[in-house]
Amino acid sequence: MAYLGSANSEDALTWNVFRSLQKAQRLDIVADWLRVEICKPRAMLIWCLAPELTNDNPKLQFQLGDLLRNTDGMIPGQIGEPDVVIQGAEGIVVIECKLGELYKPLAHLWEGRSLQQVKKRLSRYQQDVPNLMKDDETEADVMPMYQLVRMAYYAIRLRQICKRRPTLVSLGNKSNWSLQIRKCRKSPVDLWDIFLSSLGSIELHCTSTNWQSLLPLLEGRELDYLHQCLSQPPCLRCQSE
């Protein structure tokens, strides 16, 4: 709870932004912000839970929960769920959210907990989606970007279940996204490009953007509370390019 209330809490920001858009019935803004094509948002989950039990929300919550239980849930260890999933009439988007501090390199990003865990789970993912990764990608290659690979897997599986075009979105902080992470000596930008080049022949649209890019889209749309949530945190006050 202490982390959820901190100024750099990506969980608090994730909830406030996406839940506010949902309550205002403006999830359509997400399509422009994240550059995705979903057409008429019908359901949204945050950490696999539906904040509203209307429209297709309960169905999507059951479908994703069942998928998690029967994949990662069958392997010992902690289960990591998608941060946000939004389903529209034609598309479904899985969003991986990060934040960190203003102009400070991230201490952790998408790395796996251990090489052994990555090996077990990657083997299962590739059974279900054989072309998920290129043949020459090893568990060690996947380790620094494991969370992205896992979310790519869930996006593809949701496509199979929900019959919607899948998109994976990386959502980060513009102020630290180009800074090198000490542990792997690469920036989030570098790791994202490596991830894209490691994917196999799968039908998955991938895009990367930042929290700051939502602000201009909120102007004049009677979303003052949300504009305040994004403009006040010190960690998001980066200089304009």
Summary of the structure (lengths in Angstrom):
residues: 241
radius of gyration: 17.4
end to end distance: 34.7
largest distance: 50.3
contacts: 761
relative contact order: 0.17
helix: 44%
strand: 15%
